[in-house]
Amino acid sequence: MKKKIILFIVVIVALVLLVPIPFKLRDGGTIEFRALLYTVTKYHKLDMESEIGFQDGLGIKILGIEVYNNLNEAEARNKKNKIPDAVMVDGRIYYSTGEKSTITGRCGNMDGYISSSVESGSLPTKDDESNFGTDFGYQRIKADEIEVFMNGDFIVFKAEEKDSLN
């Protein structure tokens, strides 16, 4: 009788420690399977910067320590290989700094307009071409800086010495 009680307690403890409970996260479809000893996460999260609109991956934690996560590796690869918004003007490529212009009292005339576009993630190959769309006006500010009028603001773009990301 004593052995049966001990076996029953061991089975109950094992169930509590090892049987996971699924939790759905509100990020596009990620599901976490949580047990007291481990967590397995099946990622399916929305990512508007991704070509397909979402990211898939798998993460495993044992006793709260992450032992595997291929989603983080994919995000790091994407960030490393991501080409920022760029435009070619007068044979030079200018990259977005993401900063809004601080210049006030500028003239209302644009120095040029972006008239063609390449695929996002590619570099422009001809003048007045961008990798973020068309019909944006720009003004030359300095020899290595232009500002592009986008969504009601002028955004600063700077040329790099080598006109490349490497």
N, C-alpha and C positions, 0 to 999 in steps of 0.2 A: 504494500500500500504506500509506503514511504517513497519508493522508487517512482511510482506513478505520479505522485504529487510533484516531485522534483522534475520529472520529465515534462509535466504539464507547465510548470513555471518556466523551464528553459524554452519551451516552444512559444509561450506567450512573450517572453523577453525577446526572443529572436524575431518574432513577428513585429513587435513594436520598434525594434532597431532597424530591421531590414526591409519591411514592406513600405513602399513609397505611396504617397498621396499626390495625385496630380493637381497642379494649380495652373490655370490659364492666365497669362499676363496680357495686358491691354496694349500691346505694341505691334499688333499685326498678326499674331498667331503663335507666339512663343508659349511652350508648355514646360513647366518645371515639375519634375517628379522628386518630391522631398521625403526623405526618411530621416531618422535621428542621426544616423551615421554618415549619410551621403546625400548628394543632390545631383541629379542628372537634368540638364537643361537642353531641350531641343529648340534651338532658335529658329524663328521665322519672323523677322522684324522688318517693318517698313523702313526703306532707305531711299529717299527721292534722288540721291546722288548716284545710286547704283543704276546700271544699264537696264536691269530687269525690275527695278522698283522695290526690291526687298533683299534681305540677306538671310541665308540659311547657315546653320552651323550646329555644333554640339559642344557642350561644356560639362565637365565632371568635377565635382568637389567631394573630397573625402575628409570628414571631420572639419569642414569649413575651409580646407586648403585646396585651392584650385590645382588639379593635376593635369587637366587637359582642357583646351579651349581653342578650337580652330576658327571661331568667329573673330577673335581678336587678331589672329594672324592675317585673315582676309582683310580686315579693316586697315591694318598697318600697311599691307601691300597696296591697297587702293589709295591710301593717302600718299604713299611714297611715289606712286606712278601717276597721281592726278596732276594734270596740267591746269594751272589756274586760268581764269579768264584772260584772254590775250587778244591783241589787235595789232595788225601790221600797218604802219604809216610811214611813208617815204622809205620803204625798204628795211625798217627796223621793227622788231617785235617789242611791244610794250605789255607788261604784265600788271594785272590789277593788284593794288595793295590792299583793297577792301576798305580803304579810308575815304570818307567824304571830304570834299574840298573845303578849305577854310577861307578861300578867296571870296571877298565881297566886292560888289560894284564892278562886275565884269561887263564887257561889251556883249551885246545880244547876238552877234554874228558867230556862226560856227566856222571853223577852219576846214572842216570836211565832215563827211557822213560815211558810216559803215554801210556798204552797199552789197556785200556778199558775206557768206558764212561757211565755215567748215564744221564738221562734226565736233561736238563737245569732247574734249580730251585730246584733240588734234591741234597742231599749231597752224596759224594762218600762213599762206604761202604767197599772197599778193597784196598789194596796197589796198587799204580800206576794206579789209576782210577781218572777221573776228571768229572766235569759237563760241560765242554766246548769243548770236543773233544779228539782225540787221536793223536799219532805220534808227541808229543812234548817232547823234551828232557829237563831235569832239572839238576841243580847242587845244592848241599847242601852248604850253606854259613855259617850259624850259627846253633845252636841247635834248634832255633825257626824260622829259615828263610831258604827258598829255592828260587831259581830263575828259572823260566820256560822260555825257548826259544820259543817265539811266534812271527810270522810275522817279523822276522829279528831283534828282540830286546829281551833282557832278562827282564822279568817282575818280580817284587818282590812279593813273597807270604810269609805271616807270619802266624804262628800258634797262636791260641788264647789259653788262659789258660784252658778253659773248652771245647775247640773244639766244640763250639756251638755258635749260634748267640744270644741266650737269655741271 
